[in-house]
Amino acid sequence: MSDMNVIDSLKERNILELMERAGKITLENHGDVISLERAVFLSWWCERGDCAFCYMSTQKPRIKDPSRARRNINAILAEAEICRRIGWNIEFLSGGYGPSQEWK
């Protein structure tokens, strides 16, 4: 199926057909074992804020006061514990760059 056919299928709402195809490709390339992973952010602020792959880059324009973008330690620990209990791997921790990351 070409890229154009995929787009046409989406427009025609042939979602089940596309999901079946995606499932076959996944099984062929990766087998039937999956892991669910999550990044845990220690803050929502990053001074750089220019990484195309990072969620924090999408938040930088929305944050007026970087010192208020720090997460509460209890919320971070609760998120990590929930991930552990539901069997998700924590792929990485991200704290961003810049002086607003200092814990007081």
Backbone as XML, in Angstrom:
<?xml version="1.0"?>
<chain id="A" units="angstrom">
  <residue number="1" name="MET">
    <atom name="N" x="0.857" y="-1.168" z="0.000"/>
    <atom name="CA" x="0.000" y="0.000" z="0.000"/>
    <atom name="C" x="0.905" y="1.234" z="0.000"/>
  </residue>
  <residue number="2" name="SER">
    <atom name="N" x="0.749" y="2.113" z="-0.943"/>
    <atom name="CA" x="1.571" y="3.315" z="-1.027"/>
    <atom name="C" x="1.109" y="4.335" z="0.014"/>
  </residue>
  <residue number="3" name="ASP">
    <atom name="N" x="1.934" y="5.383" z="0.208"/>
    <atom name="CA" x="1.569" y="6.434" z="1.154"/>
    <atom name="C" x="0.242" y="7.080" z="0.783"/>
  </residue>
  <residue number="4" name="MET">
    <atom name="N" x="0.030" y="7.290" z="-0.492"/>
    <atom name="CA" x="-1.219" y="7.909" z="-0.930"/>
    <atom name="C" x="-2.408" y="7.015" z="-0.599"/>
  </residue>
  <residue number="5" name="ASN">
    <atom name="N" x="-2.236" y="5.698" z="-0.757"/>
    <atom name="CA" x="-3.316" y="4.776" z="-0.411"/>
    <atom name="C" x="-3.610" y="4.795" z="1.087"/>
  </residue>
  <residue number="6" name="VAL">
    <atom name="N" x="-2.568" y="4.982" z="1.914"/>
    <atom name="CA" x="-2.772" y="5.075" z="3.357"/>
    <atom name="C" x="-3.613" y="6.308" z="3.670"/>
  </residue>
  <residue number="7" name="ILE">
    <atom name="N" x="-3.272" y="7.431" z="3.051"/>
    <atom name="CA" x="-4.033" y="8.663" z="3.262"/>
    <atom name="C" x="-5.469" y="8.491" z="2.789"/>
  </residue>
  <residue number="8" name="ASP">
    <atom name="N" x="-5.648" y="7.880" z="1.617"/>
    <atom name="CA" x="-6.995" y="7.637" z="1.111"/>
    <atom name="C" x="-7.771" y="6.734" z="2.066"/>
  </residue>
  <residue number="9" name="SER">
    <atom name="N" x="-7.102" y="5.701" z="2.586"/>
    <atom name="CA" x="-7.763" y="4.796" z="3.525"/>
    <atom name="C" x="-8.187" y="5.527" z="4.790"/>
  </residue>
  <residue number="10" name="LEU">
    <atom name="N" x="-7.329" y="6.446" z="5.264"/>
    <atom name="CA" x="-7.702" y="7.228" z="6.440"/>
    <atom name="C" x="-8.916" y="8.091" z="6.149"/>
  </residue>
  <residue number="11" name="LYS">
    <atom name="N" x="-8.916" y="8.691" z="4.967"/>
    <atom name="CA" x="-10.060" y="9.528" z="4.591"/>
    <atom name="C" x="-11.329" y="8.704" z="4.486"/>
  </residue>
  <residue number="12" name="GLU">
    <atom name="N" x="-11.170" y="7.460" z="4.030"/>
    <atom name="CA" x="-12.330" y="6.582" z="3.879"/>
    <atom name="C" x="-12.656" y="5.846" z="5.178"/>
  </residue>
  <residue number="13" name="ARG">
    <atom name="N" x="-11.870" y="6.105" z="6.201"/>
    <atom name="CA" x="-12.093" y="5.507" z="7.521"/>
    <atom name="C" x="-11.928" y="3.985" z="7.524"/>
  </residue>
  <residue number="14" name="ASN">
    <atom name="N" x="-10.975" y="3.497" z="6.741"/>
    <atom name="CA" x="-10.662" y="2.065" z="6.746"/>
    <atom name="C" x="-9.651" y="1.776" z="7.859"/>
  </residue>
  <residue number="15" name="ILE">
    <atom name="N" x="-9.976" y="2.207" z="9.045"/>
    <atom name="CA" x="-9.058" y="2.127" z="10.174"/>
    <atom name="C" x="-8.742" y="0.675" z="10.538"/>
  </residue>
  <residue number="16" name="LEU">
    <atom name="N" x="-9.721" y="-0.187" z="10.542"/>
    <atom name="CA" x="-9.465" y="-1.591" z="10.905"/>
    <atom name="C" x="-8.487" y="-2.234" z="9.939"/>
  </residue>
  <residue number="17" name="GLU">
    <atom name="N" x="-8.627" y="-1.942" z="8.679"/>
    <atom name="CA" x="-7.698" y="-2.484" z="7.673"/>
    <atom name="C" x="-6.276" y="-1.967" z="7.939"/>
  </residue>
  <residue number="18" name="LEU">
    <atom name="N" x="-6.158" y="-0.671" z="8.241"/>
    <atom name="CA" x="-4.847" y="-0.091" z="8.525"/>
    <atom name="C" x="-4.253" y="-0.669" z="9.802"/>
  </residue>
  <residue number="19" name="MET">
    <atom name="N" x="-5.076" y="-0.877" z="10.815"/>
    <atom name="CA" x="-4.590" y="-1.460" z="12.066"/>
    <atom name="C" x="-4.120" y="-2.889" z="11.852"/>
  </residue>
  <residue number="20" name="GLU">
    <atom name="N" x="-4.833" y="-3.638" z="11.044"/>
    <atom name="CA" x="-4.431" y="-5.011" z="10.745"/>
    <atom name="C" x="-3.085" y="-5.015" z="10.040"/>
  </residue>
  <residue number="21" name="ARG">
    <atom name="N" x="-2.923" y="-4.113" z="9.079"/>
    <atom name="CA" x="-1.662" y="-4.016" z="8.345"/>
    <atom name="C" x="-0.527" y="-3.609" z="9.287"/>
  </residue>
  <residue number="22" name="ALA">
    <atom name="N" x="-0.782" y="-2.627" z="10.150"/>
    <atom name="CA" x="0.227" y="-2.183" z="11.111"/>
    <atom name="C" x="0.606" y="-3.320" z="12.058"/>
  </residue>
  <residue number="23" name="GLY">
    <atom name="N" x="-0.380" y="-4.101" z="12.480"/>
    <atom name="CA" x="-0.114" y="-5.240" z="13.354"/>
    <atom name="C" x="0.782" y="-6.272" z="12.694"/>
  </residue>
  <residue number="24" name="LYS">
    <atom name="N" x="0.536" y="-6.577" z="11.431"/>
    <atom name="CA" x="1.369" y="-7.539" z="10.696"/>
    <atom name="C" x="2.806" y="-7.041" z="10.559"/>
  </residue>
  <residue number="25" name="ILE">
    <atom name="N" x="2.953" y="-5.766" z="10.221"/>
    <atom name="CA" x="4.295" y="-5.187" z="10.077"/>
    <atom name="C" x="5.039" y="-5.216" z="11.406"/>
  </residue>
  <residue number="26" name="THR">
    <atom name="N" x="4.342" y="-4.879" z="12.489"/>
    <atom name="CA" x="4.960" y="-4.885" z="13.814"/>
    <atom name="C" x="5.406" y="-6.286" z="14.197"/>
  </residue>
  <residue number="27" name="LEU">
    <atom name="N" x="4.542" y="-7.281" z="13.992"/>
    <atom name="CA" x="4.905" y="-8.663" z="14.324"/>
    <atom name="C" x="6.099" y="-9.140" z="13.508"/>
  </residue>
  <residue number="28" name="GLU">
    <atom name="N" x="6.131" y="-8.794" z="12.220"/>
    <atom name="CA" x="7.250" y="-9.209" z="11.362"/>
    <atom name="C" x="8.570" y="-8.591" z="11.807"/>
  </residue>
  <residue number="29" name="ASN">
    <atom name="N" x="8.529" y="-7.337" z="12.231"/>
    <atom name="CA" x="9.759" y="-6.611" z="12.544"/>
    <atom name="C" x="10.161" y="-6.658" z="14.013"/>
  </residue>
  <residue number="30" name="HIS">
    <atom name="N" x="9.196" y="-6.836" z="14.915"/>
    <atom name="CA" x="9.510" y="-6.728" z="16.334"/>
    <atom name="C" x="9.010" y="-7.892" z="17.179"/>
  </residue>
  <residue number="31" name="GLY">
    <atom name="N" x="8.278" y="-8.810" z="16.613"/>
    <atom name="CA" x="7.744" y="-9.910" z="17.394"/>
    <atom name="C" x="6.504" y="-9.495" z="18.174"/>
  </residue>
  <residue number="32" name="ASP">
    <atom name="N" x="6.101" y="-10.352" z="19.116"/>
    <atom name="CA" x="4.847" y="-10.097" z="19.821"/>
    <atom name="C" x="5.049" y="-9.610" z="21.262"/>
  </residue>
  <residue number="33" name="VAL">
    <atom name="N" x="6.245" y="-9.110" z="21.565"/>
    <atom name="CA" x="6.524" y="-8.594" z="22.899"/>
    <atom name="C" x="6.636" y="-7.075" z="22.811"/>
  </residue>
  <residue number="34" name="ILE">
    <atom name="N" x="5.906" y="-6.389" z="23.662"/>
    <atom name="CA" x="5.979" y="-4.933" z="23.697"/>
    <atom name="C" x="6.266" y="-4.477" z="25.118"/>
  </residue>
  <residue number="35" name="SER">
    <atom name="N" x="6.754" y="-3.277" z="25.234"/>
    <atom name="CA" x="6.879" y="-2.672" z="26.551"/>
    <atom name="C" x="6.334" y="-1.252" z="26.448"/>
  </residue>
  <residue number="36" name="LEU">
    <atom name="N" x="5.662" y="-0.837" z="27.482"/>
    <atom name="CA" x="5.147" y="0.525" z="27.538"/>
    <atom name="C" x="6.125" y="1.344" z="28.350"/>
  </residue>
  <residue number="37" name="GLU">
    <atom name="N" x="6.511" y="2.486" z="27.815"/>
    <atom name="CA" x="7.521" y="3.307" z="28.460"/>
    <atom name="C" x="7.030" y="4.740" z="28.593"/>
  </residue>
  <residue number="38" name="ARG">
    <atom name="N" x="7.605" y="5.442" z="29.526"/>
    <atom name="CA" x="7.183" y="6.802" z="29.809"/>
    <atom name="C" x="8.393" y="7.612" z="30.256"/>
  </residue>
  <residue number="39" name="ALA">
    <atom name="N" x="8.414" y="8.861" z="29.879"/>
    <atom name="CA" x="9.403" y="9.800" z="30.390"/>
    <atom name="C" x="8.802" y="10.482" z="31.611"/>
  </residue>
  <residue number="40" name="VAL">
    <atom name="N" x="9.602" y="10.696" z="32.611"/>
    <atom name="CA" x="9.150" y="11.425" z="33.790"/>
    <atom name="C" x="9.862" y="12.774" z="33.779"/>
  </residue>
  <residue number="41" name="PHE">
    <atom name="N" x="9.075" y="13.837" z="33.786"/>
    <atom name="CA" x="9.619" y="15.186" z="33.763"/>
    <atom name="C" x="9.692" y="15.722" z="35.188"/>
  </residue>
  <residue number="42" name="LEU">
    <atom name="N" x="10.860" y="16.234" z="35.540"/>
    <atom name="CA" x="11.057" y="16.814" z="36.862"/>
    <atom name="C" x="10.580" y="18.260" z="36.895"/>
  </residue>
  <residue number="43" name="SER">
    <atom name="N" x="10.410" y="18.825" z="35.725"/>
    <atom name="CA" x="9.961" y="20.196" z="35.570"/>
    <atom name="C" x="9.306" y="20.298" z="34.202"/>
  </residue>
  <residue number="44" name="TRP">
    <atom name="N" x="8.561" y="21.349" z="33.970"/>
    <atom name="CA" x="7.976" y="21.591" z="32.642"/>
    <atom name="C" x="8.765" y="22.648" z="31.887"/>
  </residue>
  <residue number="45" name="TRP">
    <atom name="N" x="9.856" y="23.142" z="32.458"/>
    <atom name="CA" x="10.619" y="24.235" z="31.875"/>
    <atom name="C" x="11.994" y="23.769" z="31.408"/>
  </residue>
  <residue number="46" name="CYS">
    <atom name="N" x="12.426" y="24.300" z="30.278"/>
    <atom name="CA" x="13.784" y="24.118" z="29.798"/>
    <atom name="C" x="14.210" y="25.433" z="29.155"/>
  </residue>
  <residue number="47" name="GLU">
    <atom name="N" x="15.361" y="25.944" z="29.596"/>
    <atom name="CA" x="15.839" y="27.218" z="29.078"/>
    <atom name="C" x="16.091" y="27.146" z="27.570"/>
  </residue>
  <residue number="48" name="ARG">
    <atom name="N" x="16.579" y="26.010" z="27.095"/>
    <atom name="CA" x="16.831" y="25.860" z="25.662"/>
    <atom name="C" x="15.514" y="25.861" z="24.893"/>
  </residue>
  <residue number="49" name="GLY">
    <atom name="N" x="14.680" y="24.883" z="25.194"/>
    <atom name="CA" x="13.347" y="24.836" z="24.591"/>
    <atom name="C" x="13.332" y="24.788" z="23.078"/>
  </residue>
  <residue number="50" name="ASP">
    <atom name="N" x="14.371" y="24.181" z="22.471"/>
    <atom name="CA" x="14.426" y="24.148" z="21.010"/>
    <atom name="C" x="14.628" y="22.749" z="20.439"/>
  </residue>
  <residue number="51" name="CYS">
    <atom name="N" x="14.446" y="21.733" z="21.252"/>
    <atom name="CA" x="14.615" y="20.348" z="20.783"/>
    <atom name="C" x="13.315" y="19.874" z="20.144"/>
  </residue>
  <residue number="52" name="ALA">
    <atom name="N" x="13.391" y="19.467" z="18.892"/>
    <atom name="CA" x="12.195" y="19.081" z="18.148"/>
    <atom name="C" x="11.502" y="17.859" z="18.749"/>
  </residue>
  <residue number="53" name="PHE">
    <atom name="N" x="12.242" y="17.016" z="19.463"/>
    <atom name="CA" x="11.678" y="15.779" z="19.995"/>
    <atom name="C" x="11.120" y="15.901" z="21.403"/>
  </residue>
  <residue number="54" name="CYS">
    <atom name="N" x="11.328" y="17.037" z="22.058"/>
    <atom name="CA" x="11.042" y="17.126" z="23.491"/>
    <atom name="C" x="9.737" y="17.853" z="23.791"/>
  </residue>
  <residue number="55" name="TYR">
    <atom name="N" x="8.973" y="17.268" z="24.697"/>
    <atom name="CA" x="7.708" y="17.865" z="25.124"/>
    <atom name="C" x="7.910" y="19.232" z="25.763"/>
  </residue>
  <residue number="56" name="MET">
    <atom name="N" x="9.000" y="19.387" z="26.518"/>
    <atom name="CA" x="9.229" y="20.671" z="27.193"/>
    <atom name="C" x="9.370" y="21.820" z="26.199"/>
  </residue>
  <residue number="57" name="SER">
    <atom name="N" x="9.871" y="21.536" z="25.007"/>
    <atom name="CA" x="9.984" y="22.582" z="23.988"/>
    <atom name="C" x="8.617" y="23.114" z="23.576"/>
  </residue>
  <residue number="58" name="THR">
    <atom name="N" x="7.610" y="22.274" z="23.673"/>
    <atom name="CA" x="6.264" y="22.723" z="23.319"/>
    <atom name="C" x="5.655" y="23.575" z="24.419"/>
  </residue>
  <residue number="59" name="GLN">
    <atom name="N" x="6.199" y="23.472" z="25.622"/>
    <atom name="CA" x="5.646" y="24.187" z="26.769"/>
    <atom name="C" x="6.303" y="25.539" z="27.032"/>
  </residue>
  <residue number="60" name="LYS">
    <atom name="N" x="7.542" y="25.718" z="26.565"/>
    <atom name="CA" x="8.286" y="26.937" z="26.876"/>
    <atom name="C" x="7.516" y="28.221" z="26.566"/>
  </residue>
  <residue number="61" name="PRO">
    <atom name="N" x="6.879" y="28.341" z="25.386"/>
    <atom name="CA" x="6.160" y="29.583" z="25.104"/>
    <atom name="C" x="4.962" y="29.822" z="26.028"/>
  </residue>
  <residue number="62" name="ARG">
    <atom name="N" x="4.463" y="28.777" z="26.655"/>
    <atom name="CA" x="3.281" y="28.881" z="27.505"/>
    <atom name="C" x="3.613" y="29.235" z="28.953"/>
  </residue>
  <residue number="63" name="ILE">
    <atom name="N" x="4.892" y="29.139" z="29.333"/>
    <atom name="CA" x="5.287" y="29.331" z="30.726"/>
    <atom name="C" x="5.826" y="30.743" z="30.907"/>
  </residue>
  <residue number="64" name="LYS">
    <atom name="N" x="5.128" y="31.522" z="31.708"/>
    <atom name="CA" x="5.514" y="32.915" z="31.967"/>
    <atom name="C" x="6.541" y="33.020" z="33.101"/>
  </residue>
  <residue number="65" name="ASP">
    <atom name="N" x="6.420" y="32.166" z="34.123"/>
    <atom name="CA" x="7.311" y="32.207" z="35.279"/>
    <atom name="C" x="7.963" y="30.826" z="35.449"/>
  </residue>
  <residue number="66" name="PRO">
    <atom name="N" x="9.204" y="30.661" z="34.939"/>
    <atom name="CA" x="9.865" y="29.355" z="34.999"/>
    <atom name="C" x="10.004" y="28.787" z="36.409"/>
  </residue>
  <residue number="67" name="SER">
    <atom name="N" x="10.102" y="29.633" z="37.417"/>
    <atom name="CA" x="10.258" y="29.113" z="38.779"/>
    <atom name="C" x="9.010" y="28.355" z="39.238"/>
  </residue>
  <residue number="68" name="ARG">
    <atom name="N" x="7.872" y="28.629" z="38.618"/>
    <atom name="CA" x="6.630" y="27.941" z="38.980"/>
    <atom name="C" x="6.416" y="26.676" z="38.146"/>
  </residue>
  <residue number="69" name="ALA">
    <atom name="N" x="7.343" y="26.377" z="37.242"/>
    <atom name="CA" x="7.202" y="25.199" z="36.388"/>
    <atom name="C" x="7.822" y="23.950" z="37.004"/>
  </residue>
  <residue number="70" name="ARG">
    <atom name="N" x="8.444" y="24.105" z="38.170"/>
    <atom name="CA" x="8.999" y="22.930" z="38.850"/>
    <atom name="C" x="7.864" y="22.062" z="39.368"/>
  </residue>
  <residue number="71" name="ARG">
    <atom name="N" x="8.057" y="20.760" z="39.289"/>
    <atom name="CA" x="7.046" y="19.845" z="39.814"/>
    <atom name="C" x="7.306" y="19.569" z="41.282"/>
  </residue>
  <residue number="72" name="ASN">
    <atom name="N" x="6.263" y="19.276" z="41.991"/>
    <atom name="CA" x="6.328" y="18.892" z="43.391"/>
    <atom name="C" x="6.950" y="17.499" z="43.469"/>
  </residue>
  <residue number="73" name="ILE">
    <atom name="N" x="7.879" y="17.308" z="44.404"/>
    <atom name="CA" x="8.560" y="16.015" z="44.538"/>
    <atom name="C" x="7.571" y="14.886" z="44.795"/>
  </residue>
  <residue number="74" name="ASN">
    <atom name="N" x="6.496" y="15.155" z="45.534"/>
    <atom name="CA" x="5.499" y="14.108" z="45.793"/>
    <atom name="C" x="4.798" y="13.673" z="44.507"/>
  </residue>
  <residue number="75" name="ALA">
    <atom name="N" x="4.544" y="14.613" z="43.600"/>
    <atom name="CA" x="3.899" y="14.275" z="42.335"/>
    <atom name="C" x="4.829" y="13.436" z="41.463"/>
  </residue>
  <residue number="76" name="ILE">
    <atom name="N" x="6.123" y="13.759" z="41.482"/>
    <atom name="CA" x="7.099" y="12.987" z="40.702"/>
    <atom name="C" x="7.178" y="11.559" z="41.227"/>
  </residue>
  <residue number="77" name="LEU">
    <atom name="N" x="7.286" y="11.420" z="42.545"/>
    <atom name="CA" x="7.366" y="10.084" z="43.145"/>
    <atom name="C" x="6.081" y="9.287" z="42.919"/>
  </residue>
  <residue number="78" name="ALA">
    <atom name="N" x="4.938" y="9.953" z="43.007"/>
    <atom name="CA" x="3.661" y="9.267" z="42.766"/>
    <atom name="C" x="3.597" y="8.771" z="41.322"/>
  </residue>
  <residue number="79" name="GLU">
    <atom name="N" x="4.041" y="9.599" z="40.382"/>
    <atom name="CA" x="4.041" y="9.173" z="38.974"/>
    <atom name="C" x="4.948" y="7.957" z="38.773"/>
  </residue>
  <residue number="80" name="ALA">
    <atom name="N" x="6.131" y="7.972" z="39.381"/>
    <atom name="CA" x="7.050" y="6.837" z="39.266"/>
    <atom name="C" x="6.440" y="5.576" z="39.879"/>
  </residue>
  <residue number="81" name="GLU">
    <atom name="N" x="5.778" y="5.719" z="41.009"/>
    <atom name="CA" x="5.150" y="4.565" z="41.669"/>
    <atom name="C" x="3.999" y="4.005" z="40.831"/>
  </residue>
  <residue number="82" name="ILE">
    <atom name="N" x="3.207" y="4.873" z="40.257"/>
    <atom name="CA" x="2.118" y="4.407" z="39.383"/>
    <atom name="C" x="2.692" y="3.635" z="38.198"/>
  </residue>
  <residue number="83" name="CYS">
    <atom name="N" x="3.757" y="4.164" z="37.600"/>
    <atom name="CA" x="4.403" y="3.461" z="36.481"/>
    <atom name="C" x="4.874" y="2.077" z="36.909"/>
  </residue>
  <residue number="84" name="ARG">
    <atom name="N" x="5.486" y="1.987" z="38.092"/>
    <atom name="CA" x="5.965" y="0.696" z="38.596"/>
    <atom name="C" x="4.810" y="-0.275" z="38.778"/>
  </residue>
  <residue number="85" name="ARG">
    <atom name="N" x="3.721" y="0.192" z="39.374"/>
    <atom name="CA" x="2.585" y="-0.688" z="39.666"/>
    <atom name="C" x="1.881" y="-1.186" z="38.412"/>
  </residue>
  <residue number="86" name="ILE">
    <atom name="N" x="1.845" y="-0.373" z="37.368"/>
    <atom name="CA" x="1.155" y="-0.821" z="36.152"/>
    <atom name="C" x="2.117" y="-1.464" z="35.153"/>
  </residue>
  <residue number="87" name="GLY">
    <atom name="N" x="3.392" y="-1.575" z="35.542"/>
    <atom name="CA" x="4.352" y="-2.311" z="34.728"/>
    <atom name="C" x="4.965" y="-1.534" z="33.575"/>
  </residue>
  <residue number="88" name="TRP">
    <atom name="N" x="4.885" y="-0.214" z="33.631"/>
    <atom name="CA" x="5.516" y="0.590" z="32.583"/>
    <atom name="C" x="6.962" y="0.860" z="32.955"/>
  </residue>
  <residue number="89" name="ASN">
    <atom name="N" x="7.830" y="0.851" z="31.954"/>
    <atom name="CA" x="9.225" y="1.219" z="32.166"/>
    <atom name="C" x="9.349" y="2.735" z="32.140"/>
  </residue>
  <residue number="90" name="ILE">
    <atom name="N" x="10.199" y="3.262" z="33.008"/>
    <atom name="CA" x="10.530" y="4.685" z="32.922"/>
    <atom name="C" x="11.730" y="4.772" z="32.004"/>
  </residue>
  <residue number="91" name="GLU">
    <atom name="N" x="11.500" y="5.350" z="30.834"/>
    <atom name="CA" x="12.542" y="5.394" z="29.808"/>
    <atom name="C" x="13.638" y="6.374" z="30.187"/>
  </residue>
  <residue number="92" name="PHE">
    <atom name="N" x="13.256" y="7.537" z="30.670"/>
    <atom name="CA" x="14.252" y="8.501" z="31.107"/>
    <atom name="C" x="13.616" y="9.555" z="32.010"/>
  </residue>
  <residue number="93" name="LEU">
    <atom name="N" x="14.463" y="10.234" z="32.760"/>
    <atom name="CA" x="14.067" y="11.388" z="33.559"/>
    <atom name="C" x="14.583" y="12.618" z="32.830"/>
  </residue>
  <residue number="94" name="SER">
    <atom name="N" x="13.801" y="13.661" z="32.820"/>
    <atom name="CA" x="14.235" y="14.887" z="32.166"/>
    <atom name="C" x="13.986" y="16.067" z="33.082"/>
  </residue>
  <residue number="95" name="GLY">
    <atom name="N" x="15.014" y="16.866" z="33.271"/>
    <atom name="CA" x="14.892" y="18.021" z="34.144"/>
    <atom name="C" x="15.050" y="19.337" z="33.422"/>
  </residue>
  <residue number="96" name="GLY">
    <atom name="N" x="15.404" y="19.296" z="32.153"/>
    <atom name="CA" x="15.601" y="20.534" z="31.418"/>
    <atom name="C" x="16.907" y="21.214" z="31.781"/>
  </residue>
  <residue number="97" name="TYR">
    <atom name="N" x="17.164" y="22.339" z="31.159"/>
    <atom name="CA" x="18.363" y="23.129" z="31.396"/>
    <atom name="C" x="17.961" y="24.486" z="31.951"/>
  </residue>
  <residue number="98" name="GLY">
    <atom name="N" x="18.835" y="25.055" z="32.735"/>
    <atom name="CA" x="18.609" y="26.416" z="33.186"/>
    <atom name="C" x="18.510" y="26.527" z="34.688"/>
  </residue>
  <residue number="99" name="PRO">
    <atom name="N" x="18.681" y="27.748" z="35.191"/>
    <atom name="CA" x="18.717" y="27.968" z="36.634"/>
    <atom name="C" x="17.382" y="27.739" z="37.339"/>
  </residue>
  <residue number="100" name="SER">
    <atom name="N" x="16.287" y="27.715" z="36.625"/>
    <atom name="CA" x="14.996" y="27.514" z="37.297"/>
    <atom name="C" x="14.839" y="26.082" z="37.795"/>
  </residue>
  <residue number="101" name="GLN">
    <atom name="N" x="15.817" y="25.232" z="37.490"/>
    <atom name="CA" x="15.731" y="23.833" z="37.904"/>
    <atom name="C" x="16.235" y="23.596" z="39.314"/>
  </residue>
  <residue number="102" name="GLU">
    <atom name="N" x="16.807" y="24.617" z="39.942"/>
    <atom name="CA" x="17.364" y="24.441" z="41.286"/>
    <atom name="C" x="16.248" y="24.201" z="42.298"/>
  </residue>
  <residue number="103" name="TRP">
    <atom name="N" x="16.433" y="23.167" z="43.124"/>
    <atom name="CA" x="15.460" y="22.877" z="44.182"/>
    <atom name="C" x="15.839" y="23.688" z="45.405"/>
  </residue>
  <residue number="104" name="LYS">
    <atom name="N" x="14.844" y="24.249" z="46.037"/>
    <atom name="CA" x="15.106" y="25.057" z="47.234"/>
    <atom name="C" x="14.512" y="24.396" z="48.438"/>
  </residue>
</chain>
